């Protein structure tokens, strides 16, 4: 079964449910994968990729704002977010939903299954039941 973890938005620090696979729906977010790779030297060494997430509000805010003035890496992330936001209005709509109704029930993606680990019944301990 695919698990669920919690990650914080890179910009605002908001806690997001981040599914570990496509079949589980978490909070709407945009994931950016960051990895390093040596160039011009042998052997070529690659780092593990790290997943960083932006909540939809922060992603839309960054993408619709001005180009950052503090570094090429931030500018590259800005252009990635801008491309995603420009591709489909659902990102801005999800940001609006999170802003206006933050406690709204999440809609699952087509074909996804609910995370049953969040609905697991409490285990009963026989020794404690006998003592009651």
VENGI-V247688 format. One record per pair of residues at least 24 apart in sequence whose ideal C-beta (glycine too) atoms are under 10 Angstrom apart, sorted by the first residue. I is the first residue (numbers start at 1). J is the second residue. If there is no record, write none. Layout:
I;J + I;J
This chain:
1;113 + 1;115 + 1;116 + 1;117 + 2;112 + 2;113 + 2;115 + 2;117 + 3;115 + 3;117 + 4;115 + 4;117 + 4;118 + 5;51 + 7;31 + 7;51 + 7;52 + 7;53 + 8;52 + 8;53 + 8;55 + 9;52 + 9;53 + 9;54 + 9;55 + 9;56 + 9;57 + 9;58 + 9;59 + 10;52 + 10;53 + 10;54 + 10;55 + 10;58 + 10;59 + 10;62 + 10;77 + 11;52 + 11;53 + 11;54 + 11;55 + 11;57 + 11;58 + 11;59 + 11;61 + 11;62 + 12;54 + 12;55 + 12;57 + 12;58 + 12;61 + 13;55 + 13;58 + 14;53 + 14;54 + 14;55 + 14;57 + 14;58 + 14;98 + 14;102 + 15;55 + 16;53 + 16;54 + 16;55 + 16;56 + 17;106 + 17;115 + 17;118 + 18;51 + 18;53 + 19;109 + 19;112 + 19;115 + 20;115 + 21;112 + 21;113 + 22;109 + 22;111 + 22;112 + 23;108 + 23;109 + 23;111 + 23;112 + 23;113 + 23;114 + 23;115 + 24;108 + 24;109 + 24;112 + 24;113 + 24;114 + 24;115 + 24;116 + 24;117 + 24;118 + 25;106 + 25;107 + 25;108 + 25;109 + 25;112 + 25;113 + 25;114 + 25;115 + 26;53 + 26;106 + 26;109 + 26;112 + 26;115 + 27;53 + 27;55 + 27;56 + 27;94 + 27;98 + 27;106 + 28;55 + 28;56 + 28;57 + 28;59 + 28;90 + 28;91 + 28;93 + 28;94 + 28;95 + 28;97 + 28;98 + 28;106 + 28;107 + 29;53 + 29;54 + 29;55 + 29;56 + 29;58 + 29;59 + 29;94 + 29;98 + 30;54 + 30;55 + 30;56 + 30;58 + 30;59 + 30;60 + 30;62 + 30;63 + 30;80 + 30;81 + 30;84 + 30;85 + 30;91 + 30;94 + 32;59 + 32;76 + 32;77 + 32;80 + 32;81 + 32;84 + 34;73 + 34;77 + 52;77 + 54;81 + 54;84 + 55;94 + 55;95 + 55;98 + 56;85 + 56;90 + 56;91 + 56;92 + 56;93 + 56;94 + 56;95 + 56;96 + 56;97 + 56;98 + 56;99 + 57;91 + 57;92 + 57;94 + 57;95 + 57;96 + 57;97 + 57;98 + 57;99 + 57;102 + 58;95 + 59;84 + 59;85 + 59;91 + 59;92 + 59;94 + 59;95 + 60;84 + 60;85 + 60;91 + 60;92 + 60;93 + 60;94 + 60;95 + 60;96 + 60;98 + 60;99 + 61;85 + 61;95 + 63;91 + 63;92 + 63;95 + 64;92 + 64;95
